[in-house]
């Protein structure tokens, strides 16, 4: 699939979603910006994550107390 075809497909998909929800361009332009998603620094195999801010979550604290290094769960 070419970039041009992918772009056309994306535009059609957005148009369909806007029609399904009854959204207008004016509504999209006036919508407040979303807060950025927190950056995930640590994640386990169950998908639990932590951004490294605040208290360490229980799942990570248990792993560290069991002898696993915190860096084992580092993302990136």
PDB file of N, H, CA, C and O in Angstrom:
ATOM      1  N   UNK A   1       0.852  -1.174   0.000  1.00  0.00           N
ATOM      2  CA  UNK A   1       0.000   0.000   0.000  1.00  0.00           C
ATOM      3  C   UNK A   1       0.900   1.240   0.000  1.00  0.00           C
ATOM      4  O   UNK A   1       1.845   1.328   0.784  1.00  0.00           O
ATOM      5  N   UNK A   2       0.614   2.150  -0.843  1.00  0.00           N
ATOM      6  H   UNK A   2      -0.154   2.079  -1.480  1.00  0.00           H
ATOM      7  CA  UNK A   2       1.436   3.361  -0.932  1.00  0.00           C
ATOM      8  C   UNK A   2       1.042   4.361   0.147  1.00  0.00           C
ATOM      9  O   UNK A   2      -0.030   4.269   0.744  1.00  0.00           O
ATOM     10  N   UNK A   3       1.916   5.297   0.375  1.00  0.00           N
ATOM     11  H   UNK A   3       2.787   5.372  -0.111  1.00  0.00           H
ATOM     12  CA  UNK A   3       1.622   6.339   1.363  1.00  0.00           C
ATOM     13  C   UNK A   3       0.400   7.136   0.951  1.00  0.00           C
ATOM     14  O   UNK A   3      -0.392   7.547   1.800  1.00  0.00           O
ATOM     15  N   UNK A   4       0.242   7.356  -0.343  1.00  0.00           N
ATOM     16  H   UNK A   4       0.885   7.021  -1.032  1.00  0.00           H
ATOM     17  CA  UNK A   4      -0.910   8.114  -0.839  1.00  0.00           C
ATOM     18  C   UNK A   4      -2.212   7.358  -0.566  1.00  0.00           C
ATOM     19  O   UNK A   4      -3.208   7.960  -0.166  1.00  0.00           O
ATOM     20  N   UNK A   5      -2.204   6.044  -0.781  1.00  0.00           N
ATOM     21  H   UNK A   5      -1.394   5.555  -1.106  1.00  0.00           H
ATOM     22  CA  UNK A   5      -3.383   5.224  -0.523  1.00  0.00           C
ATOM     23  C   UNK A   5      -3.683   5.163   0.974  1.00  0.00           C
ATOM     24  O   UNK A   5      -4.841   5.257   1.381  1.00  0.00           O
ATOM     25  N   UNK A   6      -2.643   5.005   1.791  1.00  0.00           N
ATOM     26  H   UNK A   6      -1.702   4.928   1.460  1.00  0.00           H
ATOM     27  CA  UNK A   6      -2.830   4.972   3.246  1.00  0.00           C
ATOM     28  C   UNK A   6      -3.434   6.285   3.733  1.00  0.00           C
ATOM     29  O   UNK A   6      -4.325   6.289   4.583  1.00  0.00           O
ATOM     30  N   UNK A   7      -2.952   7.378   3.199  1.00  0.00           N
ATOM     31  H   UNK A   7      -2.228   7.374   2.509  1.00  0.00           H
ATOM     32  CA  UNK A   7      -3.473   8.697   3.595  1.00  0.00           C
ATOM     33  C   UNK A   7      -4.944   8.831   3.208  1.00  0.00           C
ATOM     34  O   UNK A   7      -5.754   9.313   3.999  1.00  0.00           O
ATOM     35  N   UNK A   8      -5.287   8.409   2.000  1.00  0.00           N
ATOM     36  H   UNK A   8      -4.628   8.018   1.357  1.00  0.00           H
ATOM     37  CA  UNK A   8      -6.681   8.473   1.552  1.00  0.00           C
ATOM     38  C   UNK A   8      -7.567   7.595   2.428  1.00  0.00           C
ATOM     39  O   UNK A   8      -8.684   7.984   2.767  1.00  0.00           O
ATOM     40  N   UNK A   9      -7.075   6.409   2.797  1.00  0.00           N
ATOM     41  H   UNK A   9      -6.167   6.093   2.521  1.00  0.00           H
ATOM     42  CA  UNK A   9      -7.834   5.523   3.690  1.00  0.00           C
ATOM     43  C   UNK A   9      -8.030   6.164   5.062  1.00  0.00           C
ATOM     44  O   UNK A   9      -9.105   6.057   5.652  1.00  0.00           O
ATOM     45  N   UNK A  10      -6.999   6.824   5.567  1.00  0.00           N
ATOM     46  H   UNK A  10      -6.125   6.911   5.088  1.00  0.00           H
ATOM     47  CA  UNK A  10      -7.091   7.479   6.872  1.00  0.00           C
ATOM     48  C   UNK A  10      -8.116   8.616   6.832  1.00  0.00           C
ATOM     49  O   UNK A  10      -8.892   8.796   7.770  1.00  0.00           O
ATOM     50  N   UNK A  11      -8.110   9.368   5.750  1.00  0.00           N
ATOM     51  H   UNK A  11      -7.479   9.221   4.988  1.00  0.00           H
ATOM     52  CA  UNK A  11      -9.070  10.475   5.613  1.00  0.00           C
ATOM     53  C   UNK A  11     -10.492   9.931   5.579  1.00  0.00           C
ATOM     54  O   UNK A  11     -11.382  10.473   6.235  1.00  0.00           O
ATOM     55  N   UNK A  12     -10.708   8.869   4.822  1.00  0.00           N
ATOM     56  H   UNK A  12      -9.986   8.428   4.289  1.00  0.00           H
ATOM     57  CA  UNK A  12     -12.056   8.261   4.776  1.00  0.00           C
ATOM     58  C   UNK A  12     -12.480   7.753   6.146  1.00  0.00           C
ATOM     59  O   UNK A  12     -13.631   7.921   6.551  1.00  0.00           O
ATOM     60  N   UNK A  13     -11.545   7.130   6.858  1.00  0.00           N
ATOM     61  H   UNK A  13     -10.610   6.994   6.530  1.00  0.00           H
ATOM     62  CA  UNK A  13     -11.871   6.616   8.183  1.00  0.00           C
ATOM     63  C   UNK A  13     -12.266   7.756   9.120  1.00  0.00           C
ATOM     64  O   UNK A  13     -13.249   7.645   9.853  1.00  0.00           O
ATOM     65  N   UNK A  14     -11.506   8.847   9.099  1.00  0.00           N
ATOM     66  H   UNK A  14     -10.708   8.937   8.504  1.00  0.00           H
ATOM     67  CA  UNK A  14     -11.811  10.008   9.951  1.00  0.00           C
ATOM     68  C   UNK A  14     -13.165  10.597   9.579  1.00  0.00           C
ATOM     69  O   UNK A  14     -13.955  10.946  10.456  1.00  0.00           O
ATOM     70  N   UNK A  15     -13.431  10.706   8.293  1.00  0.00           N
ATOM     71  H   UNK A  15     -12.789  10.423   7.581  1.00  0.00           H
ATOM     72  CA  UNK A  15     -14.730  11.233   7.851  1.00  0.00           C
ATOM     73  C   UNK A  15     -15.871  10.344   8.334  1.00  0.00           C
ATOM     74  O   UNK A  15     -16.906  10.846   8.774  1.00  0.00           O
ATOM     75  N   UNK A  16     -15.690   9.031   8.255  1.00  0.00           N
ATOM     76  H   UNK A  16     -14.849   8.624   7.898  1.00  0.00           H
ATOM     77  CA  UNK A  16     -16.726   8.107   8.726  1.00  0.00           C
ATOM     78  C   UNK A  16     -16.935   8.224  10.232  1.00  0.00           C
ATOM     79  O   UNK A  16     -18.072   8.219  10.705  1.00  0.00           O
ATOM     80  N   UNK A  17     -15.848   8.328  10.980  1.00  0.00           N
ATOM     81  H   UNK A  17     -14.925   8.332  10.595  1.00  0.00           H
ATOM     82  CA  UNK A  17     -15.968   8.473  12.432  1.00  0.00           C
ATOM     83  C   UNK A  17     -16.672   9.773  12.794  1.00  0.00           C
ATOM     84  O   UNK A  17     -17.518   9.795  13.688  1.00  0.00           O
ATOM     85  N   UNK A  18     -16.330  10.850  12.107  1.00  0.00           N
ATOM     86  H   UNK A  18     -15.643  10.833  11.380  1.00  0.00           H
ATOM     87  CA  UNK A  18     -16.984  12.139  12.364  1.00  0.00           C
ATOM     88  C   UNK A  18     -18.477  12.042  12.064  1.00  0.00           C
ATOM     89  O   UNK A  18     -19.296  12.578  12.811  1.00  0.00           O
ATOM     90  N   UNK A  19     -18.834  11.364  10.979  1.00  0.00           N
ATOM     91  H   UNK A  19     -18.169  10.928  10.372  1.00  0.00           H
ATOM     92  CA  UNK A  19     -20.249  11.202  10.628  1.00  0.00           C
ATOM     93  C   UNK A  19     -20.956  10.348  11.663  1.00  0.00           C
ATOM     94  O   UNK A  19     -22.076  10.668  12.064  1.00  0.00           O
ATOM     95  N   UNK A  20     -20.322   9.261  12.107  1.00  0.00           N
ATOM     96  H   UNK A  20     -19.413   9.001  11.782  1.00  0.00           H
ATOM     97  CA  UNK A  20     -20.929   8.375  13.110  1.00  0.00           C
ATOM     98  C   UNK A  20     -21.224   9.114  14.413  1.00  0.00           C
ATOM     99  O   UNK A  20     -22.247   8.870  15.053  1.00  0.00           O
ATOM    100  N   UNK A  21     -20.327  10.015  14.801  1.00  0.00           N
ATOM    101  H   UNK A  21     -19.496  10.213  14.282  1.00  0.00           H
ATOM    102  CA  UNK A  21     -20.485  10.749  16.056  1.00  0.00           C
ATOM    103  C   UNK A  21     -21.123  12.118  15.866  1.00  0.00           C
ATOM    104  O   UNK A  21     -21.350  12.839  16.837  1.00  0.00           O
ATOM    105  N   UNK A  22     -21.408  12.472  14.646  1.00  0.00           N
ATOM    106  H   UNK A  22     -21.225  11.886  13.856  1.00  0.00           H
ATOM    107  CA  UNK A  22     -22.032  13.765  14.372  1.00  0.00           C
ATOM    108  C   UNK A  22     -21.121  14.943  14.689  1.00  0.00           C
ATOM    109  O   UNK A  22     -21.592  15.984  15.146  1.00  0.00           O
ATOM    110  N   UNK A  23     -19.831  14.789  14.452  1.00  0.00           N
ATOM    111  H   UNK A  23     -19.449  13.943  14.080  1.00  0.00           H
ATOM    112  CA  UNK A  23     -18.867  15.839  14.766  1.00  0.00           C
ATOM    113  C   UNK A  23     -18.643  16.745  13.565  1.00  0.00           C
ATOM    114  O   UNK A  23     -18.693  16.313  12.414  1.00  0.00           O
ATOM    115  N   UNK A  24     -18.394  18.014  13.868  1.00  0.00           N
ATOM    116  H   UNK A  24     -18.352  18.365  14.803  1.00  0.00           H
ATOM    117  CA  UNK A  24     -18.067  18.983  12.827  1.00  0.00           C
ATOM    118  C   UNK A  24     -16.632  19.445  13.015  1.00  0.00           C
ATOM    119  O   UNK A  24     -16.045  19.257  14.080  1.00  0.00           O
ATOM    120  N   UNK A  25     -16.071  20.052  11.975  1.00  0.00           N
ATOM    121  H   UNK A  25     -16.548  20.205  11.109  1.00  0.00           H
ATOM    122  CA  UNK A  25     -14.715  20.597  12.081  1.00  0.00           C
ATOM    123  C   UNK A  25     -14.644  21.676  13.152  1.00  0.00           C
ATOM    124  O   UNK A  25     -13.641  21.791  13.856  1.00  0.00           O
ATOM    125  N   UNK A  26     -15.705  22.469  13.278  1.00  0.00           N
ATOM    126  H   UNK A  26     -16.521  22.376  12.706  1.00  0.00           H
ATOM    127  CA  UNK A  26     -15.724  23.529  14.290  1.00  0.00           C
ATOM    128  C   UNK A  26     -15.608  22.937  15.694  1.00  0.00           C
ATOM    129  O   UNK A  26     -14.910  23.478  16.552  1.00  0.00           O
ATOM    130  N   UNK A  27     -16.303  21.813  15.918  1.00  0.00           N
ATOM    131  H   UNK A  27     -16.870  21.373  15.221  1.00  0.00           H
ATOM    132  CA  UNK A  27     -16.220  21.172  17.233  1.00  0.00           C
ATOM    133  C   UNK A  27     -14.810  20.646  17.496  1.00  0.00           C
ATOM    134  O   UNK A  27     -14.289  20.764  18.606  1.00  0.00           O
ATOM    135  N   UNK A  28     -14.209  20.074  16.477  1.00  0.00           N
ATOM    136  H   UNK A  28     -14.632  19.978  15.576  1.00  0.00           H
ATOM    137  CA  UNK A  28     -12.846  19.563  16.646  1.00  0.00           C
ATOM    138  C   UNK A  28     -11.861  20.690  16.924  1.00  0.00           C
ATOM    139  O   UNK A  28     -10.985  20.562  17.779  1.00  0.00           O
ATOM    140  N   UNK A  29     -12.008  21.784  16.204  1.00  0.00           N
ATOM    141  H   UNK A  29     -12.720  21.888  15.509  1.00  0.00           H
ATOM    142  CA  UNK A  29     -11.093  22.907  16.375  1.00  0.00           C
ATOM    143  C   UNK A  29     -11.257  23.589  17.730  1.00  0.00           C
ATOM    144  O   UNK A  29     -10.292  24.129  18.271  1.00  0.00           O
ATOM    145  N   UNK A  30     -12.469  23.570  18.281  1.00  0.00           N
ATOM    146  H   UNK A  30     -13.253  23.132  17.842  1.00  0.00           H
ATOM    147  CA  UNK A  30     -12.708  24.250  19.551  1.00  0.00           C
ATOM    148  C   UNK A  30     -12.508  23.339  20.758  1.00  0.00           C
ATOM    149  O   UNK A  30     -12.568  23.801  21.897  1.00  0.00           O
ATOM    150  N   UNK A  31     -12.272  22.051  20.522  1.00  0.00           N
ATOM    151  H   UNK A  31     -12.224  21.675  19.596  1.00  0.00           H
ATOM    152  CA  UNK A  31     -12.088  21.115  21.633  1.00  0.00           C
ATOM    153  C   UNK A  31     -10.794  21.435  22.375  1.00  0.00           C
ATOM    154  O   UNK A  31      -9.789  21.774  21.751  1.00  0.00           O
ATOM    155  N   UNK A  32     -10.816  21.329  23.706  1.00  0.00           N
ATOM    156  H   UNK A  32     -11.633  21.054  24.212  1.00  0.00           H
ATOM    157  CA  UNK A  32      -9.586  21.593  24.455  1.00  0.00           C
ATOM    158  C   UNK A  32      -8.560  20.500  24.162  1.00  0.00           C
ATOM    159  O   UNK A  32      -8.936  19.354  23.916  1.00  0.00           O
ATOM    160  N   UNK A  33      -7.296  20.833  24.184  1.00  0.00           N
ATOM    161  H   UNK A  33      -6.991  21.765  24.384  1.00  0.00           H
ATOM    162  CA  UNK A  33      -6.266  19.824  23.922  1.00  0.00           C
ATOM    163  C   UNK A  33      -6.241  18.776  25.027  1.00  0.00           C
ATOM    164  O   UNK A  33      -6.492  19.083  26.193  1.00  0.00           O
ATOM    165  N   UNK A  34      -5.942  17.563  24.657  1.00  0.00           N
ATOM    166  H   UNK A  34      -5.738  17.314  23.710  1.00  0.00           H
ATOM    167  CA  UNK A  34      -5.837  16.487  25.642  1.00  0.00           C
ATOM    168  C   UNK A  34      -4.529  16.596  26.391  1.00  0.00           C
ATOM    169  O   UNK A  34      -3.511  17.029  25.851  1.00  0.00           O
ATOM    170  N   UNK A  35      -4.581  16.194  27.647  1.00  0.00           N
ATOM    171  H   UNK A  35      -5.408  15.843  28.086  1.00  0.00           H
ATOM    172  CA  UNK A  35      -3.348  16.146  28.431  1.00  0.00           C
ATOM    173  C   UNK A  35      -2.479  15.021  27.877  1.00  0.00           C
ATOM    174  O   UNK A  35      -3.002  13.973  27.499  1.00  0.00           O
ATOM    175  N   UNK A  36      -1.188  15.217  27.822  1.00  0.00           N
ATOM    176  H   UNK A  36      -0.763  16.069  28.129  1.00  0.00           H
ATOM    177  CA  UNK A  36      -0.329  14.157  27.301  1.00  0.00           C
ATOM    178  C   UNK A  36      -0.386  12.928  28.196  1.00  0.00           C
ATOM    179  O   UNK A  36      -0.509  13.040  29.416  1.00  0.00           O
ATOM    180  N   UNK A  37      -0.298  11.769  27.585  1.00  0.00           N
ATOM    181  H   UNK A  37      -0.199  11.678  26.594  1.00  0.00           H
ATOM    182  CA  UNK A  37      -0.287  10.517  28.345  1.00  0.00           C
ATOM    183  C   UNK A  37       0.996  10.460  29.172  1.00  0.00           C
ATOM    184  O   UNK A  37       2.044  10.934  28.733  1.00  0.00           O
ATOM    185  N   UNK A  38       0.911   9.878  30.370  1.00  0.00           N
ATOM    186  H   UNK A  38       0.060   9.492  30.726  1.00  0.00           H
ATOM    187  CA  UNK A  38       2.131   9.786  31.178  1.00  0.00           C
ATOM    188  C   UNK A  38       3.153   8.901  30.478  1.00  0.00           C
ATOM    189  O   UNK A  38       2.800   7.944  29.789  1.00  0.00           O
ATOM    190  N   UNK A  39       4.403   9.231  30.664  1.00  0.00           N
ATOM    191  H   UNK A  39       4.690  10.008  31.225  1.00  0.00           H
ATOM    192  CA  UNK A  39       5.482   8.446  30.080  1.00  0.00           C
ATOM    193  C   UNK A  39       5.693   7.213  30.954  1.00  0.00           C
ATOM    194  O   UNK A  39       5.911   7.327  32.160  1.00  0.00           O
ATOM    195  N   UNK A  40       5.627   6.055  30.345  1.00  0.00           N
ATOM    196  H   UNK A  40       5.450   5.962  29.365  1.00  0.00           H
ATOM    197  CA  UNK A  40       5.826   4.808  31.084  1.00  0.00           C
ATOM    198  C   UNK A  40       7.315   4.511  31.154  1.00  0.00           C
ATOM    199  O   UNK A  40       7.998   4.438  30.133  1.00  0.00           O
ATOM    200  N   UNK A  41       7.803   4.342  32.369  1.00  0.00           N
ATOM    201  H   UNK A  41       7.248   4.401  33.199  1.00  0.00           H
ATOM    202  CA  UNK A  41       9.215   4.021  32.561  1.00  0.00           C
ATOM    203  C   UNK A  41       9.431   2.558  32.916  1.00  0.00           C
ATOM    204  O   UNK A  41      10.476   1.988  32.604  1.00  0.00           O
ATOM    205  N   UNK A  42       8.437   1.946  33.572  1.00  0.00           N
ATOM    206  H   UNK A  42       7.588   2.409  33.826  1.00  0.00           H
ATOM    207  CA  UNK A  42       8.551   0.562  34.022  1.00  0.00           C
ATOM    208  C   UNK A  42       7.256  -0.168  33.697  1.00  0.00           C
ATOM    209  O   UNK A  42       6.167   0.386  33.847  1.00  0.00           O
ATOM    210  N   UNK A  43       7.383  -1.433  33.245  1.00  0.00           N
ATOM    211  H   UNK A  43       8.268  -1.883  33.123  1.00  0.00           H
ATOM    212  CA  UNK A  43       6.192  -2.227  32.925  1.00  0.00           C
ATOM    213  C   UNK A  43       6.508  -3.696  33.159  1.00  0.00           C
ATOM    214  O   UNK A  43       7.608  -4.166  32.868  1.00  0.00           O
ATOM    215  N   UNK A  44       5.512  -4.420  33.697  1.00  0.00           N
ATOM    216  H   UNK A  44       4.618  -4.038  33.934  1.00  0.00           H
ATOM    217  CA  UNK A  44       5.678  -5.861  33.887  1.00  0.00           C
ATOM    218  C   UNK A  44       4.938  -6.620  32.785  1.00  0.00           C
ATOM    219  O   UNK A  44       4.286  -6.010  31.938  1.00  0.00           O
ATOM    220  N   UNK A  45       5.040  -7.941  32.798  1.00  0.00           N
ATOM    221  H   UNK A  45       5.570  -8.436  33.486  1.00  0.00           H
ATOM    222  CA  UNK A  45       4.418  -8.746  31.738  1.00  0.00           C
ATOM    223  C   UNK A  45       2.901  -8.698  31.786  1.00  0.00           C
ATOM    224  O   UNK A  45       2.249  -8.986  30.782  1.00  0.00           O
ATOM    225  N   UNK A  46       2.325  -8.343  32.921  1.00  0.00           N
ATOM    226  H   UNK A  46       2.855  -8.109  33.736  1.00  0.00           H
ATOM    227  CA  UNK A  46       0.863  -8.227  33.043  1.00  0.00           C
ATOM    228  C   UNK A  46       0.363  -6.893  32.496  1.00  0.00           C
ATOM    229  O   UNK A  46      -0.844  -6.654  32.449  1.00  0.00           O
ATOM    230  N   UNK A  47       1.289  -6.022  32.082  1.00  0.00           N
ATOM    231  H   UNK A  47       2.270  -6.217  32.121  1.00  0.00           H
ATOM    232  CA  UNK A  47       0.901  -4.731  31.532  1.00  0.00           C
ATOM    233  C   UNK A  47       0.786  -3.622  32.553  1.00  0.00           C
ATOM    234  O   UNK A  47       0.445  -2.493  32.201  1.00  0.00           O
ATOM    235  N   UNK A  48       1.062  -3.918  33.809  1.00  0.00           N
ATOM    236  H   UNK A  48       1.338  -4.836  34.095  1.00  0.00           H
ATOM    237  CA  UNK A  48       1.042  -2.870  34.829  1.00  0.00           C
ATOM    238  C   UNK A  48       2.245  -1.968  34.604  1.00  0.00           C
ATOM    239  O   UNK A  48       3.333  -2.442  34.277  1.00  0.00           O
ATOM    240  N   UNK A  49       2.046  -0.673  34.779  1.00  0.00           N
ATOM    241  H   UNK A  49       1.162  -0.288  35.044  1.00  0.00           H
ATOM    242  CA  UNK A  49       3.129   0.255  34.489  1.00  0.00           C
ATOM    243  C   UNK A  49       3.248   1.319  35.568  1.00  0.00           C
ATOM    244  O   UNK A  49       2.363   1.504  36.403  1.00  0.00           O
ATOM    245  N   UNK A  50       4.370   2.004  35.515  1.00  0.00           N
ATOM    246  H   UNK A  50       5.090   1.854  34.836  1.00  0.00           H
ATOM    247  CA  UNK A  50       4.656   3.092  36.444  1.00  0.00           C
ATOM    248  C   UNK A  50       5.506   4.106  35.719  1.00  0.00           C
ATOM    249  O   UNK A  50       6.426   3.747  34.983  1.00  0.00           O
ATOM    250  N   UNK A  51       5.195   5.389  35.931  1.00  0.00           N
ATOM    251  H   UNK A  51       4.448   5.680  36.529  1.00  0.00           H
ATOM    252  CA  UNK A  51       5.934   6.455  35.252  1.00  0.00           C
ATOM    253  C   UNK A  51       7.164   6.909  36.031  1.00  0.00           C
ATOM    254  O   UNK A  51       7.871   7.816  35.592  1.00  0.00           O
ATOM    255  N   UNK A  52       7.424   6.301  37.164  1.00  0.00           N
ATOM    256  H   UNK A  52       6.849   5.564  37.522  1.00  0.00           H
ATOM    257  CA  UNK A  52       8.595   6.649  37.960  1.00  0.00           C
ATOM    258  C   UNK A  52       8.361   7.806  38.906  1.00  0.00           C
ATOM    259  O   UNK A  52       9.271   8.205  39.633  1.00  0.00           O
ATOM    260  N   UNK A  53       7.154   8.352  38.910  1.00  0.00           N
ATOM    261  H   UNK A  53       6.415   8.028  38.319  1.00  0.00           H
ATOM    262  CA  UNK A  53       6.818   9.481  39.786  1.00  0.00           C
ATOM    263  C   UNK A  53       6.023   8.976  40.992  1.00  0.00           C
ATOM    264  O   UNK A  53       5.221   8.049  40.874  1.00  0.00           O
ATOM    265  N   UNK A  54       6.251   9.585  42.128  1.00  0.00           N
ATOM    266  H   UNK A  54       6.902  10.338  42.223  1.00  0.00           H
ATOM    267  CA  UNK A  54       5.499   9.212  43.325  1.00  0.00           C
ATOM    268  C   UNK A  54       5.982   7.887  43.902  1.00  0.00           C
ATOM    269  O   UNK A  54       7.072   7.412  43.584  1.00  0.00           O
ATOM    270  N   UNK A  55       5.142   7.299  44.763  1.00  0.00           N
ATOM    271  H   UNK A  55       4.257   7.685  45.021  1.00  0.00           H
ATOM    272  CA  UNK A  55       5.500   6.047  45.418  1.00  0.00           C
ATOM    273  C   UNK A  55       5.570   4.904  44.411  1.00  0.00           C
ATOM    274  O   UNK A  55       4.807   4.860  43.446  1.00  0.00           O
ATOM    275  N   UNK A  56       6.482   3.996  44.647  1.00  0.00           N
ATOM    276  H   UNK A  56       7.102   4.032  45.430  1.00  0.00           H
ATOM    277  CA  UNK A  56       6.612   2.819  43.805  1.00  0.00           C
ATOM    278  C   UNK A  56       5.349   1.963  43.966  1.00  0.00           C
ATOM    279  O   UNK A  56       4.903   1.745  45.092  1.00  0.00           O
ATOM    280  N   UNK A  57       4.770   1.481  42.876  1.00  0.00           N
ATOM    281  H   UNK A  57       5.132   1.659  41.961  1.00  0.00           H
ATOM    282  CA  UNK A  57       3.554   0.681  42.979  1.00  0.00           C
ATOM    283  C   UNK A  57       3.838  -0.679  43.635  1.00  0.00           C
ATOM    284  O   UNK A  57       4.970  -1.161  43.639  1.00  0.00           O
ATOM    285  N   UNK A  58       2.784  -1.275  44.185  1.00  0.00           N
ATOM    286  H   UNK A  58       1.864  -0.883  44.182  1.00  0.00           H
ATOM    287  CA  UNK A  58       2.932  -2.545  44.906  1.00  0.00           C
ATOM    288  C   UNK A  58       3.577  -3.633  44.059  1.00  0.00           C
ATOM    289  O   UNK A  58       4.442  -4.366  44.539  1.00  0.00           O
ATOM    290  N   UNK A  59       3.154  -3.742  42.785  1.00  0.00           N
ATOM    291  H   UNK A  59       2.451  -3.146  42.395  1.00  0.00           H
ATOM    292  CA  UNK A  59       3.696  -4.821  41.956  1.00  0.00           C
ATOM    293  C   UNK A  59       5.215  -4.713  41.811  1.00  0.00           C
ATOM    294  O   UNK A  59       5.915  -5.726  41.810  1.00  0.00           O
ATOM    295  N   UNK A  60       5.720  -3.490  41.690  1.00  0.00           N
ATOM    296  H   UNK A  60       5.152  -2.667  41.691  1.00  0.00           H
ATOM    297  CA  UNK A  60       7.162  -3.299  41.536  1.00  0.00           C
ATOM    298  C   UNK A  60       7.868  -3.434  42.879  1.00  0.00           C
ATOM    299  O   UNK A  60       8.968  -3.983  42.950  1.00  0.00           O
ATOM    300  N   UNK A  61       7.252  -2.943  43.933  1.00  0.00           N
ATOM    301  H   UNK A  61       6.359  -2.497  43.876  1.00  0.00           H
ATOM    302  CA  UNK A  61       7.847  -3.067  45.266  1.00  0.00           C
ATOM    303  C   UNK A  61       8.004  -4.547  45.646  1.00  0.00           C
ATOM    304  O   UNK A  61       9.029  -4.943  46.202  1.00  0.00           O
ATOM    305  N   UNK A  62       6.975  -5.365  45.342  1.00  0.00           N
ATOM    306  H   UNK A  62       6.143  -5.043  44.891  1.00  0.00           H
ATOM    307  CA  UNK A  62       7.064  -6.803  45.638  1.00  0.00           C
ATOM    308  C   UNK A  62       8.192  -7.452  44.853  1.00  0.00           C
ATOM    309  O   UNK A  62       8.922  -8.286  45.390  1.00  0.00           O
ATOM    310  N   UNK A  63       8.342  -7.079  43.589  1.00  0.00           N
ATOM    311  H   UNK A  63       7.750  -6.401  43.153  1.00  0.00           H
ATOM    312  CA  UNK A  63       9.407  -7.658  42.763  1.00  0.00           C
ATOM    313  C   UNK A  63      10.775  -7.269  43.301  1.00  0.00           C
ATOM    314  O   UNK A  63      11.671  -8.109  43.378  1.00  0.00           O
ATOM    315  N   UNK A  64      10.943  -6.017  43.671  1.00  0.00           N
ATOM    316  H   UNK A  64      10.215  -5.334  43.609  1.00  0.00           H
ATOM    317  CA  UNK A  64      12.224  -5.549  44.209  1.00  0.00           C
ATOM    318  C   UNK A  64      12.512  -6.235  45.544  1.00  0.00           C
ATOM    319  O   UNK A  64      13.643  -6.652  45.795  1.00  0.00           O
ATOM    320  N   UNK A  65      11.497  -6.354  46.399  1.00  0.00           N
ATOM    321  H   UNK A  65      10.578  -6.015  46.194  1.00  0.00           H
ATOM    322  CA  UNK A  65      11.686  -7.028  47.693  1.00  0.00           C
ATOM    323  C   UNK A  65      12.022  -8.503  47.520  1.00  0.00           C
ATOM    324  O   UNK A  65      12.660  -9.100  48.388  1.00  0.00           O
ATOM    325  N   UNK A  66      11.594  -9.101  46.393  1.00  0.00           N
ATOM    326  H   UNK A  66      11.076  -8.616  45.688  1.00  0.00           H
ATOM    327  CA  UNK A  66      11.893 -10.504  46.118  1.00  0.00           C
ATOM    328  C   UNK A  66      13.267 -10.677  45.480  1.00  0.00           C
ATOM    329  O   UNK A  66      13.686 -11.801  45.204  1.00  0.00           O
ATOM    330  N   UNK A  67      13.981  -9.551  45.241  1.00  0.00           N
ATOM    331  H   UNK A  67      13.640  -8.638  45.466  1.00  0.00           H
ATOM    332  CA  UNK A  67      15.336  -9.632  44.730  1.00  0.00           C
ATOM    333  C   UNK A  67      15.496  -9.241  43.270  1.00  0.00           C
ATOM    334  O   UNK A  67      16.616  -9.227  42.759  1.00  0.00           O
ATOM    335  N   UNK A  68      14.401  -8.924  42.586  1.00  0.00           N
ATOM    336  H   UNK A  68      13.491  -8.936  43.001  1.00  0.00           H
ATOM    337  CA  UNK A  68      14.502  -8.510  41.177  1.00  0.00           C
ATOM    338  C   UNK A  68      14.897  -7.039  41.115  1.00  0.00           C
ATOM    339  O   UNK A  68      14.354  -6.224  41.861  1.00  0.00           O
ATOM    340  N   UNK A  69      15.808  -6.699  40.262  1.00  0.00           N
ATOM    341  H   UNK A  69      16.249  -7.361  39.656  1.00  0.00           H
ATOM    342  CA  UNK A  69      16.214  -5.308  40.102  1.00  0.00           C
ATOM    343  C   UNK A  69      15.124  -4.496  39.409  1.00  0.00           C
ATOM    344  O   UNK A  69      14.459  -4.984  38.496  1.00  0.00           O
ATOM    345  N   UNK A  70      14.952  -3.269  39.848  1.00  0.00           N
ATOM    346  H   UNK A  70      15.493  -2.873  40.590  1.00  0.00           H
ATOM    347  CA  UNK A  70      13.949  -2.377  39.257  1.00  0.00           C
ATOM    348  C   UNK A  70      14.222  -2.173  37.773  1.00  0.00           C
ATOM    349  O   UNK A  70      13.285  -2.043  36.985  1.00  0.00           O
ATOM    350  N   UNK A  71      15.486  -2.144  37.386  1.00  0.00           N
ATOM    351  H   UNK A  71      16.247  -2.250  38.026  1.00  0.00           H
ATOM    352  CA  UNK A  71      15.851  -1.899  35.986  1.00  0.00           C
ATOM    353  C   UNK A  71      15.397  -3.019  35.057  1.00  0.00           C
ATOM    354  O   UNK A  71      15.300  -2.811  33.848  1.00  0.00           O
ATOM    355  N   UNK A  72      15.120  -4.195  35.599  1.00  0.00           N
ATOM    356  H   UNK A  72      15.199  -4.364  36.581  1.00  0.00           H
ATOM    357  CA  UNK A  72      14.602  -5.296  34.790  1.00  0.00           C
ATOM    358  C   UNK A  72      13.280  -4.907  34.105  1.00  0.00           C
ATOM    359  O   UNK A  72      12.978  -5.388  33.012  1.00  0.00           O
ATOM    360  N   UNK A  73      12.516  -4.052  34.740  1.00  0.00           N
ATOM    361  H   UNK A  73      12.761  -3.662  35.628  1.00  0.00           H
ATOM    362  CA  UNK A  73      11.206  -3.649  34.242  1.00  0.00           C
ATOM    363  C   UNK A  73      11.233  -2.343  33.460  1.00  0.00           C
ATOM    364  O   UNK A  73      10.188  -1.876  33.007  1.00  0.00           O
ATOM    365  N   UNK A  74      12.401  -1.750  33.297  1.00  0.00           N
ATOM    366  H   UNK A  74      13.249  -2.130  33.666  1.00  0.00           H
ATOM    367  CA  UNK A  74      12.511  -0.480  32.583  1.00  0.00           C
ATOM    368  C   UNK A  74      12.109  -0.663  31.115  1.00  0.00           C
ATOM    369  O   UNK A  74      12.497  -1.628  30.456  1.00  0.00           O
ATOM    370  N   UNK A  75      11.323   0.291  30.635  1.00  0.00           N
ATOM    371  H   UNK A  75      11.008   1.075  31.170  1.00  0.00           H
ATOM    372  CA  UNK A  75      10.895   0.294  29.242  1.00  0.00           C
ATOM    373  C   UNK A  75      11.864   1.148  28.449  1.00  0.00           C
ATOM    374  O   UNK A  75      12.267   2.224  28.891  1.00  0.00           O
ATOM    375  N   UNK A  76      12.234   0.660  27.274  1.00  0.00           N
ATOM    376  H   UNK A  76      11.906  -0.214  26.915  1.00  0.00           H
ATOM    377  CA  UNK A  76      13.095   1.443  26.389  1.00  0.00           C
ATOM    378  C   UNK A  76      14.484   1.254  26.670  1.00  0.00           C
ATOM    379  O   UNK A  76      15.334   1.848  26.006  1.00  0.00           O
TER     380      UNK A  76
END
